[in-house]
Amino acid sequence: MSEDIILVIPSYLAQNMKLPPDTIREELMSELAVSLYQRGIITSAQACRLAGFDRYQFEDLLWKRQIPVHYSEEDLGKDIRYFHGPP
């Protein structure tokens, strides 16, 4: 799929959300990112891009919501190899 997907939120719903109007887009994007990440549909890097967060902002949001970070032994191995650099 090479085209962007556009979600339409009816204005009457957006107007009735209990959010400041200037934060609605950001809130909805972060909600979508967290939900898809929590369900294992997207990676944390993809969720960060979708929400417009850096890794630390996203992990902070997960921590505040008590959502576990998906981090496998394979991910740990990659991080260790990256930290130590090339052999």
C-alpha positions as CSV (number, residue, x, y, z in Angstrom):
1,M,0.0,0.0,0.0
2,S,1.6,3.2,-1.1
3,E,-1.2,5.7,-0.4
4,D,-1.7,7.5,2.9
5,I,-4.9,6.4,4.8
6,I,-7.1,9.3,5.8
7,L,-9.5,8.7,8.8
8,V,-12.5,11.0,9.0
9,I,-13.8,12.0,12.4
10,P,-17.2,13.8,12.0
11,S,-17.0,17.3,13.3
12,Y,-19.9,16.8,15.7
13,L,-17.9,14.1,17.4
14,A,-14.7,16.2,17.6
15,Q,-16.7,19.2,19.0
16,N,-18.1,17.0,21.7
17,M,-14.9,15.4,22.8
18,K,-13.7,16.4,26.3
19,L,-10.4,17.7,24.9
20,P,-9.1,21.1,24.0
21,P,-9.8,21.6,20.3
22,D,-6.2,22.3,19.5
23,T,-5.1,18.9,20.9
24,I,-7.7,16.6,19.3
25,R,-5.5,15.5,16.4
26,E,-2.5,14.7,18.6
27,E,-4.7,12.9,21.2
28,L,-6.3,10.7,18.5
29,M,-3.0,9.9,16.9
30,S,-1.4,8.9,20.2
31,E,-4.5,6.8,21.1
32,L,-4.3,5.0,17.8
33,A,-0.5,4.4,18.1
34,V,-0.8,3.1,21.7
35,S,-3.7,0.8,20.8
36,L,-2.0,-0.7,17.8
37,Y,1.2,-1.1,19.7
38,Q,-0.5,-2.7,22.7
39,R,-2.2,-5.2,20.3
40,G,1.1,-6.1,18.7
41,I,0.0,-4.7,15.3
42,I,2.8,-2.2,15.0
43,T,6.3,-1.9,16.6
44,S,7.3,0.8,19.1
45,A,9.2,2.6,16.3
46,Q,6.2,2.6,14.1
47,A,4.0,3.8,17.0
48,C,6.4,6.6,17.8
49,R,6.3,7.8,14.2
50,L,2.5,7.6,14.1
51,A,2.1,9.5,17.4
52,G,4.8,12.0,16.5
53,F,6.8,11.0,19.7
54,D,10.4,10.2,20.3
55,R,11.1,6.8,22.0
56,Y,11.3,8.3,25.5
57,Q,8.0,10.2,25.2
58,F,6.2,7.0,23.9
59,E,7.7,4.8,26.7
60,D,6.7,7.4,29.3
61,L,3.1,7.4,27.9
62,L,3.1,3.5,28.1
63,W,4.4,3.7,31.7
64,K,1.7,6.2,32.8
65,R,-0.9,3.9,31.3
66,Q,0.7,0.8,32.8
67,I,1.1,-0.8,29.4
68,P,4.1,-3.2,29.2
69,V,6.8,-2.5,26.7
70,H,7.3,-5.3,24.2
71,Y,10.9,-6.2,24.5
72,S,12.2,-9.6,23.6
73,E,15.5,-11.3,24.2
74,E,16.2,-10.8,20.5
75,D,15.7,-7.1,20.9
76,L,18.0,-7.1,23.9
77,G,20.7,-8.9,21.9
78,K,20.4,-6.4,19.1
79,D,20.7,-3.5,21.6
80,I,23.8,-5.1,23.2
81,R,25.4,-5.7,19.8
82,Y,24.7,-2.1,18.8
83,F,26.1,-0.8,22.1
84,H,29.3,-2.7,21.7
85,G,29.7,-1.8,18.1
86,P,31.2,-3.9,15.3
87,P,33.5,-6.8,16.4
